[in-house]
């Protein structure tokens, strides 16, 4: 009986999809921090800017227990709703356009 522990030769290979591997050390050279390289890729963030009663802020939404979505305005960028892509943001903007004075779409890369 062999009591030696199994040591995985490649610990960063995904068990579900073996083709997914950890990025190479120089994959994201623009993201170098004080503690080495941060491997998180930059993601496109799409937010909706709305104007309500003369005040411009970010659209925030929440879904209640009855699956109804409530929309509001926030000035805190961290509380705003981030959409997956521009097409999704355009659909939401078209849906809420009659509730606000002005609706715009803002795209930015995450920090």
N, C-alpha and C positions, 0 to 999 in steps of 0.2 A: 504494500500500500504506500502510495507516494503522498507525503504530507507537505510538499512544497506548495507555496501559494502561486497562483497564476499571475504573472506580471504581463500586463498588456504592453506590447512593443510600441504601439501608437495610441496613447491615451486620448488624443484629440480627434479620433475618427468617430463619426457618429455611428451608433449601433443600428439605427433605423435605416439610414442611407449612407453606406460606406463611402460614397463619392463626396460627401460633405466633410471637409477637413478644416483645420484651423488655418487662418490666413498666414501667409509668409510674413516674417518680421518687418519687411519693408513694404508691405501691401498698402499701408496708409501713412506715408511719411509726413503728411501735413498735420497729423494728430499726435505729435510728440509732446508728452507732458513731463512733469518733474520726476515721475516714477517710471520712466520708460515709455514704451509705445502703447497707446490706447488703440485697441483694435476695433472700436465701434465705428462703423461707417456713418457718414453723414447722410441724413435722411431729409427728403423734401417735405416740409411742413406746409400744409395749405390751410389757411384760416379765412374766415369771412368777417369783413369789417362792415358794421351796420351803423346807421345814424338814426337815432330815435330822440325826438323832442330837442333837436339841435345838438345833441351829444353823440360823438362818434366813439365807438368801442368795438370790442370783439364779441362775436356771437358765442354764447354758451348755451348748451342744451342739456336737459336731463330728462330721463324717462321714468315716469312714476310706476307704481305697482299695477296700474290698469293699462300699461304700455302706451300711454299718451305722452308725447314729447312736448315739453315746455321749452320755449326759447326766451332768452334774455340777453342783456348786454352787460359785459364786464370790462373793466379797464385793466384788469390783471391778465397779462398774457399767459400766465401759467394755468389759469382757470378756463381759458378759451377752448373751444372744441377744435381738435386737429383732425382734418379729413384725410383719408387714405390717398386720394389723388384729386386732380383738378376737376375731372368729370363728375365725381361724387359731390364736390363742393358746389359745382354749377347747378346740379340737380336740387340740392338743399337751398341754394340761393334763389332759384326760380320758385321754389315752394313757399318761401317766406317773404318774397319781394313785396307783397301787398301789406305786410305788417309793419314795415319800416320805411322811413323816408328815402333812404339810399342804401344800396347793398353793393359791396365790392369784394373781390377775391384777392387775397394776399398770399404770395408764395415766397418761401425763404428756406434756406438750408439750415438744418439744426446745428447748434453749436457743439 
